[in-house]
Amino acid sequence: MINKNVLSTHENLVFMKRQSNLFKLLFIIVALFSFSAINAQQITVSGTVTDSVDGMPLPGVTVAVKGTTTGTITTPDGNYSLNVESGQTLVFSFIGYKSQEIVAANTTINIALEEDVIGMEEVVVIGYGTVKKEDATGSVTAISTKDFNKGAITSPQELLVGRTPGVQITSAGGEPGAGATIRIRGGSSLSASNDPLIVIDGVPVDNSIAGMRNPLTTVNPNDIETFTVLKDASATAIYGSRASNGVIIITTKTGREGAPLSISYAGNMSVSTKANSIDVYGADQYASLIRSYYGENSDAANALGYNGEIYNTDWQDLIYTTAVSQDHNVGFTGTAGSFPIRASVGFTDQNGILEGDNMQRFTGSVGFNPSFFNKHLKVNLNAKGMLLDNTFANKGAIGTAVYFDPTKPVRVDEAAYEQFGGYYTWLANDGTRMTLAPSNPIGQLEQQSDENTVNRFIGNAQFDYKFHFLPELRANLNVGIDYADTNGEVNTDNTAAWTQTTFNDLPVSGFYRDYNEEKTNKLLDFYLEYARTIGDHDIKAMGGYSWQHFHTEGYTHEMNFFEDGTENITKDKTKDGRYASEYYLVSLFGRLNYTFQNKYLFTATVRQDGSSRFHEDQRWGLFPSLAFAWKIKEESFLQDVNSLSDLKLRLGYGITGQQDIGSNYPYMPRYTIGDERSQYLFGNQYYTTLRPEGYDAEIKWEETTTYNIGLDYGYLNGRIYGTMDFYHRETKDLLNFIPVPAGTNLTNGIFTNVGSLENTGFEFAVNVKPISRADFMWDIGFNLTTNKNEITKLNNNEDPNYKGVETGGIAGGVGNTIQRHAVGQPVSSFFVYEQVYDDNGKPIEGLYVDRNDDGVIDINDRYYYKDPAAKMFMGINSRLEYKDWDFSFAGRLNLGNYVYNNVNSERARYNNLFVNPGFLNNSNTELSFSQFTEAQYYSDYHVKNASFFRMDNISLGYTFKGLVKDNTTLRVSFTAQNVFVITDYDGLDPEVSGGIDNDLYPRPRTFMIGANFNF
């Protein structure tokens, strides 16, 4: 309360003037309000929303006043009631149905929503633009939010595992944020990358970031709206020299114009446990095995236990733990002024089941997509940032835990072991460690720290302008950047036994390495597009220019430590490497789409790429494609067939390239500087050598030609729909290391274009909705892929004695390999001896089939036996919704994939149990059956059929509606991941990328409780 008596005359005047102005303002507001009330009459609109097919009421339909935050949702009976102003527009929207807009002119409005027939009106993202799904001529698969896999998912590719025919995703193992091998229609290369090109919101991103287990963890899965997979060349050729392995386009969520503010939260807590272990001998079994094989009083038997006591140590149980993890993401979608906006922040704290393994990730994203000049100019601004903190456990402990002596203790409280941090270590007679003996697995985990931090930013600004004077013409400019900075440090304690050795006859121990890498990928794309309809003719033509610059620089610094008598430590630098590299990619591209009578569709694309990676005479490549589609359903003879909702034939041809060949400027001559072991004596002095490396000045990119025939189909108004595709891919100018003539002064072979290979396959996908009612929905999806590959050329000369390219390194021996790339064989075929068995089905040691009947067993008797790639793989998924309950599952089946069990071939042998100078190794129980004494590395006995069915996830959820307001929902769920595996493979896990099973990080079984809140 203001006391006017104490105000000065001046203050009284000011106060009275303010009161007068306030009364005037109030009068204007009241007048305007009264006028609005007269001219905008409030009414109550009510009605029922039903399904247009069966007339059943639809609960949960959003009824909103367009351009405002006012709205409600329908009741279980499909009813709604909403106070609005007469003349306002109501928007009725529901997932799986087409939205409708109705002007509120009556108090009763009943609406029948039409199903969105298999998304045929859906717009899918393709290279440099979009297309209606029904008008796509290439092999394109779009997976949206509603189709994603459920569970504790930290990396985007986990969302579509098993969901898309022709796409096989194999995780590298069970570590937090593990990377994955993604193959689209098989690999097209032997020496270059087989990874698909990944484009995030218009920015082709780098698939290799130092210190990141998986480069895709930059994008929080909760921010993703759709995946679009481009598979055949008619779809991918627009990306030219980077598209031979297919393209995955990731589109993140955006704001919507006029949409009210909405807040979403997605979070979960998960518990992960070890799903399986290598079956090894327990302490009692092992002690009995040693005594029975070597004798009760043998040196081996006397080496059991410690100080006469037999310990019972399960090393695999000790290195693994129950891991508790959490993931949280908050998203905001709305309109800032007139600008649609979406922003999100996320935090992931994922622990691995290997003790000490951890990944912490902070993500943030923001996107604006306003429009100007009566929507002639549309702007998309996207920024995604990530801070990743990794703590890497020493994965060497995985292998040593399998074969470390189970009769030994973990730690020993004696002076002799203080030099090793108190961990039990195999000691020689002089008290030093046995250098050939395995290290203590717990010591490996606890005596080494390995941490890094990765900062990454992906952002772009895209401007799309539709010309005022010519609306059929639009210009699109996209500028973007992908930046990553990695700093890491590995520090191994000087008491770690495995680091203790000598350097120049002096003792050294410990290990330290620090590294940094900075990568920048800059992008500029510009294109013009003209679209016009003239009678029955629809024409859309596009032409553009692309420029990218890739720059990498970093360093690696490594050292170990000397220790003098006073325990002062001095650093001896043993390696200090700095590096920097860059290259440019400049492109011209174009596309023509022509449609006649909305039935006959023709697409032609062409791209010309120029890469500074190659010599100027080989720098440019041309990559064309052609595609034709026929909407058979639109023909008069099928228009009255109501049961058929879609039938489209697709034909495609195109050429794509692969310029990701592992290094920049391979056409340049290079020399290797020798070290102290490769010096030349001239006179009385040694000189360091400079040795030339083999190179090919004419090296170029690989090229893949793809032929595709496909059929899209749909029945019963989209209740049944799917695709079928046959494809054939031929890769020429395949890069391969070829041997050089004897006597040449080269450090290696020559890396050049000499080979070719083929992939042929079939894809089938079907989705069925057996039940589709308002309160009861059931959806089933199934896909199947077959793929056969064969190498058709590897050398410039027809040499019948050329055995191919050795690959597939294995543990055991020095430089041993178990696979070969060979003409007439699939990629990475196993090259082995044919094992002979006794009458009981047991392998006879050292006895193999003399396949060439020359009386001698040698390399000429080895043969190509199976390969790691599945001949057929399938995916199945289902979702059931009943009222507020939902249940879903997803699983995969692989048939005909083979795995070489390197754990068995290296460990399951008697002569590995007790090794001079006197230490013991455990073995997996396979030894009891095979009873091998010596290693049989090249026996086909170790190549096993690893076909499997894996239930990836099962999820059960319940949705609470209207907890705070009518338009709020809360879904709580329980999910199990890696639920079970059905297989005859006797190793740890049948799913092995590359086909060699050795020290795989076990995939955990995970149980998760989650909550999704939308307001």
Buried (B, 14 or more C-beta within 10 A) or exposed (E): EEEEEEBEEEEEEEEEEEEEEEEEEEEEEEEEEEEEEEEEEEBEBEBBBBBBBEEBBBBBBBBBBBBBEBBBBBBBEBBBEBEBBBEBBBBBBBEBBBEBEBEBEEEEBEBBBEBBBBBBEBBBBBBBBEBEBBBBBBBBBBBBEEBBBBBBBBBBBBBBBBBBBBBBBBBBBBBBBBBBBBBBBBBBBBBBBBBBBBBBBBBBBBBBBBBBBBBBBBBBBBBBBBBBBBBBBBBBBBBBBBBBBBBBBBBBBBBBEBBBEBEBBBBBBBBBBBBBBBBBBBBEBBBEBBBEBBEEEBEBBEBBBBEEEBBEBBBBEBBBBEBEBBBBBBBBBBBEEEBBBBBBBBBBBBBBBBBBBBBBBBBBBBBBBBBEEEEBBBBBBBBBBBBBBBBBBBBBBBBBBBBBBBBBBBBBEEEEBEBBBBBBBBBEEEEEBBEEBBBBBBBBBBBBBBBBBBBBBBBBBBBBBBEEEEEEBBBBBBBBBBBBBBBBBBBBBBBBBBBBEEEEEEEBBBBBBBBBBBBBBBBEBBBBBBBEEEEEEBBBBBBBEBBBBBBBBBEBBBBBBBBEEEEEEEEEEEEEEEEEEEBBBBBBBBBBBBBEEEBBBBBBBBBBBBBBBBBEEBBBBBBBBBBBBBBBBBEEEEEEEEEBBBBBBBBBBBBBBBBBBEEBBBBEEEEBEBEEEEEEEEEEEEEEEEBEBBBBEEBBBBBBBBBBBBBBBBBBBBBBBBBBBBBEBBBBBBBBBBBBEEEEEBBEBBBBBBBBBBBBBBBBBBBBBEEBBBBEBBBBBBBBBBBBBBBBBBBEEEEEEBBBBBBBBBBBEEEBBBBBBBBEBBBBBBBBBBBBEEEEEEBEBBBBBBEEEEEEBEEEBBBBBBBBBBBBBBBBBBBBBEEBEBBBBBBBBBBBBBBBBBBBBBBBBBEBBBBEEBBBBBBBBBBEBBEBBEBBBBBBBBBBBBBBBBBBBBBBBEBEBBEEEBBBBBBBBBBBBBBEBEBEBBBBBBBBBBBBBBBBBBBBBBBBEBBBBBB
